[in-house]
Amino acid sequence: MGKEFCALSKQPPIGVILAQIGTPTAPTAKAVRPYLKRFLSDRRIIDYSPLLWQPLLRGVILRSRPRRSAELYSQIWTTEGSPLLFHSLAQQSGLQELLGPRYQVELGLAYSEPSMEQAMAKFDTAGVTRIIIVPLFPQYSSTTTASVFDQASFAALGRQSSTGPVTKRLIPALRFIDAYYNEPGYISALKSHLLRQMEILSKEPDYFVLTFHGIPKRYADTGDPYPQQCMETAHLLASAMNWEPERWQLSFQSRFGREEWVGPSTADVLGELAGRGIRKPLIFSPGLVTDCLETLHELAIEGREQFEAGGGQAEEFMAIPCLNDHEDWLDFLAEHVEKNAQGW
């Protein structure tokens, strides 16, 4: 028994990858361009034929959009760098502390560094052969969850594609955490975070907008369950907060291009609030768990401008930060990881 215990105690840790999309390394067009190129070349994100999409991407979009995006990033950049990166690193550190030495937690970004390949290389060095992939997307979407699963799988396999060269012989066992959009611990973390944030506000909101990142309607029509999962999250959170139906609504943000997206549009909703008699709206994104350009600029800055353009008072508009490293959120993640590690 003693020898068996000794052998078990010497087992390498279980690897955990906190999987996120990524971020540019600096708020400059030069840094944004390669990030956008990689992001917008993923056919999980843009599923048009490369024969049609790549000339448009390289010939038009990557000539103009990096400069515009860099200007937006510069307005949210901090002395610590990219908000998404430093909040993600705080999540990694907090989760590692909760899980302890039986686990090795790494951050893996799909389109920037620290990359999935770098995370897998650290596991290889540590002798890790069992890895849990934790998408930081509570609601499943082919544009987010499936994208990071792709990147993690290729990194674990040591190849870039099914026909590319092989760089690894020993392949680790992988477990992918399922969508947790309706998990009680996640909803509870959202509730406690909202209540804590509302305690420090100087005014009481008279309306709540729960906004989620949008996807093209065609994706939902062809099998992506994301909108339905967002709706369930929103209803569960509203119920937990005891909001009456007339005090809140759901919307979808970040649409671009000419294709129809799932709605209603967050921009349209914010522009119409004042006309409906709403004076002190609060906006929060339950699906984005890490503050980034979509929350810090699109919601907190552009959202305020949209509310004001519709007749509202800018100073009455309230935007709540994401979960980031909120303790109840990290507690939920730790419990969820341990649940998914059963048998290992």
RASUL-V191930 format. One line per field, one symbol per residue. phi: phi as a letter, one per 20 degrees, with the letter a starting at -180 (. if undefined). psi: psi as a letter, one per 40 degrees, with the letter a starting at -180 (. if undefined). A space follows every 10 residues. Layout:
phi = ???
psi = ???
This chain:
phi = .ffffffffe fffefcdedc fqafebecff efgffffffe efffedefgg feffffffec ffedfgffff ffgfedfcfe nfgfffffff fffffgfffn ffccececdf cbdfefffff fffgfemfcc cdedfecgef bfecgffffg fffffffmbe bfdefedcee dffdcdffgc fdfgffffff fffffffffe febefdacde dcfecggfff fdpfeggfff ffgfffffff emefgfdbbd bcdmfbneff dfcffgffff fdfffenedc fddbdfeeec fbgfdfdfef dffffffffe oeegfeecde fffldgffff ffffffffff egne
psi = ddddddddde iiihihhhhi daiieifidd ddddddddde eheddheihd dddddddddd dedddddddd ddddeeiide ahdddddddd ddddddddda eeihhihhid eaihiddddd dddddeeheh hhhghfhdhh idecdddddd ddddddefid ieeiiheidh hihhhhhiif dehddddddd ddddddddde ieihieihhh iihiiidddd dfeheddddd dddddddddd efhideeiii ihifiiaeih iiaihddddd eeddeeehdg ihhigddheh hadddddddd cdddddddde eihdeehhhh iidbfhdddd ddddddddde ehe.
